[in-house]
Amino acid sequence: MVKLLIGHKGSGKTKSMIQLANDRVAKSEGSVVFINKNHRLMYDLKYKIRVVCMEEYEHITNSDEYIGFLYGIISSDHDIEVIFIDSILKHADVTIADLPEFLRRLDELSQKYKMEFVVSISATAEEIGDIAQQYEILN
């Protein structure tokens, strides 16, 4: 299952995502992963959450490589219950035009590996178009 947090920059998506991740890890029997652009959120997340900072992986430059990167994370831990991806439009040159295909592929990963993705997008429902109706919106 893929869930979305959408809204413009400064609308509280990251704060909500941090709270969701911290709440989830408290009741989780598996692993929780939080992917962020940089290290700035590291100390806001509970220590049991695996934090991945994308600035350390600057050679991931498109959505295909990003999906491959996710496969690597999943293959290293078969107990992942949820992966939080903060501000996807700031990672690997993913654009609004890439979102339908990217989210479809996340949904396939989710179903195949019985896990959940929570993705924040710095855009409104109108800006992302029809994909807003295809996934659960958390805010």
N, C-alpha and C positions, 0 to 999 in steps of 0.2 A: 504494500500500500504506500502511495506517495501522498504526503500532505504538504500544503503550501502555507507559508506566511507571506502575505503580499502587502505592499505599501511603499510610499516614497521614503527616501532617506530621512532618518530622524523620527520615524513614526513608531519606534519601539519594537521593531521586529527582533533585533538581536537580543534585547533584554528579555523578551518573551521566550525566545529560543533557549537562552541560558536557563531560564526558570523551568522550561519543559524538560531540558536535558537533566538538570539536577533532580527534578522530581522523578524522572524515569529511572535514573540510575539507583535511586533509593529503593525502588520496588522491583528492580530488574534481577533476573537470575542469570542473564547473559551479559554481553558486552555492549557498551554504548560508545559510539565514536562521534566526535565533533570536529568537523572540518571547517577551518577558518582561513582567511587570507593571511593573517599574521599572528604573532604571539600575544597580542594585547588582551585577549580574553582568558588566557590560560589560568589566571588566579581567581577568576569568577566562577569557574567550573569545579565541581567536586573532583577530588583526586582520583576517583575510580574511572573517570571518563577519559578515554584515550583521545587526546587532542592532536590533530594533524594540522600543521601550518603550511599552507600552499606556497608561501614565499620560499620555502626550502626546496621546492620542486619547480623551478622556473622553466624547465624544459617541457612541461606539460602545457601545450599551447593551443589545443583545440578540444572540442567535446569528445572526439573519438579517443584521444589520449587520456582524457579525464575519466571516461568510462573504463578504459583499461586500468587506470590507476585504482579505481574502485574495485575492480576484480582482484587486484593485488591485495588490497586491504581485506577483502572478504576471504580470500584464500589463506591469509595468515591467521585468521581467527574464525572458526566455524560456529562460534557462539554469539555472533553479533545479532542483537535484537533490533537496533535502530542506528541509523547514521543521520546525523544532523549536518546539513550543508548550509552554512551562513553566507548570504549574499552571493549566490551563484554567478550573477552577472559580473562579478569582479574576479572570477577565477577563469583562467585558461581561455580568455577571449570568447567566452560564451555570450551570445547576444540574444535579444528577445526573439529574433528569427530562428535561432537554434533551439529554443525552449520546447516546442512540441516534440521534436525527435528526441531530445535529451531526456525529457520527462517520460516519454514512452519507454525508452531504454531503461530508465530507473525503475519503472513499473515492472518490466520484465525481470530485472534483477531481484526486485522485491518478491515477486511471485516464485521465482526459481529457488531462492535461498530462504524463503519464509522470514523476511525481515521487512522493516519499515524505513522509509526515508522521510525526513522533514526538511524542506528546502525553503529558504527565504529568498524572495525576489524583490528587488528595489524597483517596483513598478506597480501601477494600479491594475485592477481587474480589466479595465477598458484597454489599457496598453498591451496586456498580454492576450487579449481576445478570448477565443473559444476555449482555450486550455483551462481557463479559470473554472469552467463548468465540469471539466473532466476529473478534477481532483478535489479532495476535501480541503477547504480553506479553514484555517485555524483561527483567523482573526476577522 
